[in-house]
């Protein structure tokens, strides 16, 4: 493609850069430079030219290239990544040269030695979403070449690129052979919010009170360590503080923690009164306080009650506080943890505009830190909700991608209860592999007995299998652990679904209405609520709920939903669909 006078031309734009080039140069500058020069002359340039492209501009660690044909550009990108993958197999992990590639097809302004235009900017910005060894391409490219591709294509949804007012639909091409987390083998940083639990003050002279107070602290620490989103300081670290009054800021500096849980223990006769409070060590403010009362004879039940309520309350308070902190940071200073927090916030709104932003935020977190398991886990949850909300054209593809992402999170952290639970849910809800799903969910409960989402997702699979007694018990346990969780509508819905299959329709309606009061746009809940009302003979109310469903999902069709209906027993989905039809839903 000769470049002469200024002109406008449609072309496929490729942007390639080397992952961690600065790190590679630091490890061995001369060796990295030599290998880069060899790659340029022996692989990169010959490949571009071999697929009828032209390198427009070279940078120290990459290049910008243009192709007349989007098929040539895509085939070139696939060839490059597969070749680089093969070349890396026998190279030490810290010396592997891996690349990110992005592609777009658009009209560009062609100058003598450069190309310009929004299409070029889009290609450059898409690169921020490409994982090492992978390709990210716009819909403008994929729409023209998808039938020619032999590698997996993952829909990333609508990405909101920097300084562009219109989102860009993008896709990731994965090759499945690279262990990109190994690029960070010596990483020891932990960006999770940290918390220390201080010895409780006991306000009496009874010697056993110290033992009671210490045992409650032990129970709370044990419960909090079940939350993978918190880094909990060990009990031994704070023993030296005794039960004295302390300044939260000084404790924060001393132990390097962001949050502090403290409390007091008072006994009068056989009655116990225990107070707890959560403080922010950066500001010295109290974020939450609570009080518990009980009898000495029920000390063990009281310990369990306190630890459960602390876990259920501390986690969402910390999450909300961290989200506010992340929102205040300038985007260029955000780390993977901050991006995940914003992704979670957008994910749980169940509004398509916000939801579409979530996948891009989570993808950026994955790119920024491929070894950060929660980024992969919540990306899996995005694909699950995408199917449940009817926002996908290919549910099966989303199901497999959800399972892949959750499996990656498990590979990074095999005891991550969230990842285990989401993998299990993806297997049962999306892929109808109920037994495999149940096995992963059981592992999730063992790994994180205080993970509310693991309990409620386990409830889902129990419901699908018709084990409604277990499903109700699991859903109620999840609710007890998450009374302030922003996902509470999801927990209520799953309890309602368990009651629906159980035949306790009044309870199903009660849960469904509560869930709808929190999140009117959550479609799965509207479906179960509609069917429950029909089961009770409340046809007018059911029709009104069905109309709400059609407001938030105008294209809803029973025939399309039938393939997604998750209940295993043949009679249950058939009756469910009949009840939805009786409420006036089309198709």
N, C-alpha and C positions, 0 to 999 in steps of 0.2 A: 504494500500500500504506500505509494510514493507520497511524500509530504512536500508540497510546494507552496503555492500561494494560499492565503487564508480561504477556507471553505467550511461548509457544514456537511457532516457525513454521519450516517448511522453506523455504529461499529460496536463490537463487543470489547469492553474494557476489562483488563486483568490487572490486579494489584497484588504483588507478592512481597512478603518480607520474612526475614528469619526470626524465629522465636528466640528471645533471650540472647540477642547478639552481643550485648554489652557483657552479660555473664560469661559467654563463651570466650570473648576476648580477654576477660579477666583470668579465666582458667589457664588459657595458653594462647597468647596473642599471635605469635608467629605461626603456630600450627593452624589456628582458626583462619587467619588471613590466607595461608596457602590453600587450605581446603576450600575456602570460598572462591578463590580464583579458579581452582580446578572445576568446581561446580558450575561457575559461570560459563567457562569455555567448553566443558564436556557435556553438560546436561541442560542448564537453563536456556542459554541462547540457542543451541541447536534444536531444542524441543519447540521453542516459540517459532523459530523459522521453519521447522519441519511441519508445523500445523498452519503455515501461511500467515503467521503473525509478525509483528514488528515491535521490538523493544523501543519505546519512545524515550524513556528516561530511566537512568540507573541511579540508585541510591547506594549508600554504603552497605546496606543489608537487604536490598531488594530491588524491584523495578516496577515500572508502569509499562504495560504492553497493550497493543490494539490489534483486533482481528476483524476482518470483514464478516466472517461467519461466526455466529454464536456457537454452532456445533463444534467448529474448530477450536474455539476458545475453551469450551468446556472439556473437550477431549484432551487438549493440551494440559489443562489444570489437573485432570485426573491422572494423566501420564506422569506429570511432575511429582504429584504426591505419592503415587505408587512407587516410583523410582526412588524417591527420597526415603520412603519407608524401607525399601529393600537395602539401600545403602547404610541405613542406621542400625540394622540388625546386629552387626558384628562390631559396633562401636560402643565404647564405654558410655554409660547413661549420661554422664555430665558433659560429654563431648559430642553428643548427637546433634546434627544440624537438621532441625525441623522447620517447616514453613507454614505460614498462614496464607491462604489465597482467597481473594474475593473477585466476583464477576458481576458485571452489569451490561445491559444492552440498551443503548440510547443514542440520540443524536448528539454529536459533539462538534465543537469548534476546532478545526485542524489548522495549526500553524506549522511553520517550517520544522521546528524541533520540539513541538509539544502539542498536547491536546487539552482542551478546556471544556467546561460546561457542567451543568448539574449532574449529568450522567457520570462524569468522572468523579465528582464529589461523592456521589452515592457509592460508587465502587470503593473509594478510599475509606469511607465510614463503615461500610459493611465489614471491612477487615477486622474491626474491633470486636466483631461477634464470632469470628472464626477461631475454633480451637486449634491447637498445634496439630499439624498433620491433616487438617480438614479444609474444606472449601465452603464458603458461604456465597450464595448466588441470589440475585433478585428474581422476582417472579417473571420479569421481562426476559430473563435468560431461560429459566426452568420451563416456562410455558412453551418454549420453542424446541427444547431438547429432551424433555423428560422421557419420551418414548425410546430414546437412543441410549439412555443411561443404564449401566449395569451395577452401579453402587447404590446403597441405601440413601434415600432422600428424606430428610426430616423437615417438616413444616415448622418454622419458628414463629409463625404468625406475623402480625404487623409490627415492624420495628420502627420506633420513633427516633430517627437519627438526628444528631446534633445539628442545629441551625436549619433544619428542614421542617416546613410547616405540615407537610403531608407524609403520613407513615408509608413505609416501603415494605411490601410483603417479601419475606426472604426465606430461604431454605438452606439447610446444611447438608453437605455430602460427607458421609462418614466412611472410613475405611476399616475400622475395627481392629487394627493390628498394633496400634501404637499405645504404649503405656505412658501417656503424657504426665501423669502425676509424678513419675520418676524424675521429671525435670527439676523437682524441688526436694531432693532426697534429704537434705539437711535442715529443712524448715522446722523451727521449733516455736515460732510465734503462734500464740493462741489469741485470736481476736474476740473470743466469746466474752460477754460481760462476766465479771468475777464477783463473787460474794463470799463474805466471811460470816460465820455464825458465832457470836460471842457467848461465853458462859453466862447463863441466866443469873440474875441477882435473886437470892433467896432471902425473904424478909422475915425470918424467924430464927430461933436458936436451936431448933430441932436438928440433930445431926443428920437424920435420914433425909431431910429436905434437900441437902446438897446432892445426895445420890439421886433423888427424884428429879431435881433440876438438870443434873448432868445427863440422866438417861433420856430426858425429853430432847435435849440438844443433840444427843447421839442419833435419836430417831429422826429428827428434822434433817440433819446432815445426810443421813443415809437416804432419806426420801429425795432431797435436792440433787444428790449425785445421780439419781435416775434420770434427770433432765439433761440431755446432751447439749442444750442451748446455754447452760450455765457452767462456768468454771468455779468449783467450790473449793475453798481453802480447807485443808485438813484440820481436824479437831485439835491435833497436837500443836498446831501452829498458834492457836489462840488460848491454849490452857494457861499460859503465863500471865494473861491479863486478869485472871481471877474473875470476880463478879463485880468489879469496880465500875463506877461511872466513867465513861470514856468520851473523848471528842471524836465524832465520826471522821472528821477531816484528817486528824493525826493517824487514826487507824488506817484510813485509806492510803496515806503516804507510806506508813510502815509496812503494810502487807501488799500494796499495789492492787487494791481491790476497788471496785466502783460502787458496790452496794454492801450494806451491813445489816444483818438481822440480829436484833438484841431482844431481851425479854426479862421479865421478873416473875418470881414464884412466891406465892404467899399462902400460908395455911392457917386456918382458924379451926381448931378441933379436928374434925375429919373432913372439913370442906377445903377445897383447893381453888385458888384463883390465879390464873396465869395470863400475863399480858405480853404481847409481842409487837414489835414495830420494825418496819423496813426503812432504812435511811440511805440517802444519796451522799456518799463520802465527798463528792466534788463540791456540793453546795451546802451540805450540812442539814438539809431539809428532810423531814419525815414524809415518806411517800404513802405510807399505809400503816394502820395500827389495828389490833384486834384484841379481844379478851375472851377467855375460856374459863368455865367453871365446872367443877365435878367433885367427886368424892374419892377419898383415899382408896377405898375398896375397889374402885374402878380405874386405878391408875393406868393400867395397860390400855384399856379402851380409850382413855383420855389422851394418852400419848399418840395412839393411832389417829384419833380425831384431829388433834392439833397438827400433826405432820401432814395429814391429807389436806387440811384447810390451808396450811402454809404453802404447800406446793401449788394448790389450785389458785392461790391469790398472788404469790410472789411472781410466778412465771409471766402471767399477762401484764402485771405492773411493770416488770423489768422490760418486757418486750415493747410495751407502749412508750416507756421512757427512752429506750434505745432507738425506736423509730423516730421520735421527736428529735433526738440528737442527730440521727443520720440525715433527716430532712433539712437540718440547719447547715450541714456541711456543703461546701462548694463541690459540685460534681467531680471535678478533677482530683479531689482529695479522697474520694470514696474508696474504701477497700471492699473486698468481697463480702464481708459481713454486712456492711451498710447497704450494699446493693441487694443482698438477699432480704434484708428487712423491708426495703421499699418494694421489692417484688412480692413479698407476702402480703403487704398492705394492699397492693393493686389486685393481687390474686383473689383475695377474700371479699372484694367489693361486689363481685358477681355482676358487674356492669361491663359491657363489652369494651367500651372505650378504655377503661382502666385495666381490665383484664388483658387486653392486647399489649399493654405496656409491660406487663409482668414478665412475659417470656424473654423479652429483650434484656431486662434488668438481670434476670437469673442467668441468661446466657453470658452476659458481660462478667458476672461473678465467676462463672465456670472458666472463662478465658483468663481472667485475672489470676485465679488460683484453682487450677485443675484438681488439686488435692483436697478441696473443701467440700466434704460430703453433703452438708445441708443444701448447697446450691443445686447439686444434682437431684437431691430428694424432692425439693420444692418444684423443680422443673418437671419432675415426674407427676407431681400433684397437679400442675398446670394442665398437662395433657389429659389427666383423668377428668378434671372439671370441664375441660373443653368438650369432651364427649358428653358428659352428663347434661351440659347446658345446650347441646345441639349446635355448637359453634364450629363443627368440623365437617369436612366433606368426606373424610376417610377415617371412620372410627377404628377400624382394624389397625391402620398405620399408627394412629395415636396410641392405641393400646400397646403395641409392640415397643414404641418409643418410651412410653411411661415405664414399662418393665425394664427396658435397657438402662434408662437413667437411674432407676431405683437400684438395679443390680450394680451399677457403677458406684453408687453411694455406699452400698454394702461392702463392695470390694475395698473401698477406701476406709471404711469403719464398720467392721463386721458386727459390732454390738450396737449399732445405731438403730434404736427402736423405731424412729420415724421412717427411716429408709426400709427397714424390714416390713413395717406395716403397710407402707405405700406399695412396695413390691407385691406383697400378698394381695392387697386390694386390686391392683392392676390385673393380677392373674385371675382372680375370681370374677370381678365386675366386668372387665373389658374382654378378657380372653376365655372366660367360662371354664377355667381350669381350677375348679373349686378346691380340690384336695391339696394341690400345690399352694394355692392361696392360703388355705388354713394353716399349713405347715409354717409358712413364713410369718403369719400373724401370731401363731403360738410362740415362735421365736422372739417376736417383737415384745410380747407381754413378759417373757422371761428376761429380756434385755432391759426393758424399761417398764417396770410395774406401775410407775406413776406417769406414764405417757398417756394422756387423755385420748389423743388421736388413735393410738394403738388399740385402746379399748373400744372406741366407737367403730373403727374400721373392722375389728373382729366381730362386732355386733352385725355389721352388714353381711359378712359371709355366713354367719350363723343364721341370719334371716333368709338368705338365698337358699340355704340348705334345709330350711324348715325347722331348725332347732330354735324355736322362738323363746322358750324359757331362758336358755343361755343368752340369746340375743338381747332380751330385755334386761337381764342382769348386767351384761357387758355395757350396754348403752347407758344404763343408769350409773354405772361406775365411771364411765367417761364423763358424764355430766357433773358428777360430784367433784371430779378433778378439774373441771373447766368452767366454773360458774361465771367467770369474767372474760372468757376467751372470745376474741372477735369472730371465731368460727362457731359460736354457740348455736346459730341457726342450723348448722350441719349436724351437731350432736342431737338437737331436738328432733330434727327430721328423721334421723336414723332410729331413734327411740319410737317415733311415730310409725315408721315402716315396720318395725318389729311387732308393734301392737296390731298393725293392719293384718299381717300374715297370721298373727296369733288369734285373730277374730275379736279382739277387744277394741272395737271400732270407736267407742267414745273416747278412750285414751288416745287412740291414733289421731282423732280429730283435735283433741286438746293440744297434743304435741305439735300437730301441723299448724294450728292457728298461732301458737306461740312462735314457732319458727318463722312463719310468714310475717309476724309483727317485727321481727329482727331483719328479715331479708325477703321482701316481697318478690324479688326477681329470681329467687332460687327455684328453678323449674322442677327439679326432682321432687321437692316438697309439695309443689302445687299438684303434681300428678297423684301422689299418694293421698293428699288431702281430698282431692276430687273423688277418687275411688272409695275412700272411707265414708264420705258423705252419701254416696250412692248406696253403699252397703247398709247404711242406717235408714235409707228411704228418704233422705233429705235432698230431693232432686233439685229444688230451686236453688238451694245453697251450693250444691255441686255444680250446677250450670254457671252460677256466678263465679265460682273458683276456676272453672274451665275457661270462662271468658277472660279472666285475669291471665291465665296461662297463654292464651292466644294473643293477649296484648304484648306480653314480653317475648313470645315466640310465635309470630304470625304465620310462619311456614310449618308449624307442627302438623305432622301426619302420623296417624296410628300405624300405618303400614311400615313407615321408616323406623318408628320407635320400637316396633315389635322385635326387630333384630337386636335391640339393645336391652330389652327387658331382662333383668338379671336373675330372676327366680329359676331354680333348677327344676322343681317339680312342674310337669307339663300343665297340670290343671291350674296352678297359681297364676302364671302369666296370662293364660287364656281368659280366666275370670277377671283379672285386672284390666285387660284390654277391653273386655265387654263392658265393664263399669265405666271406663273412660268414654267409650262410645255412647253409653246411655246418658252421659253428661253433655253430649253434643259435640265432642271433639271429632274433627274430620278425619277421613282417610281410612 
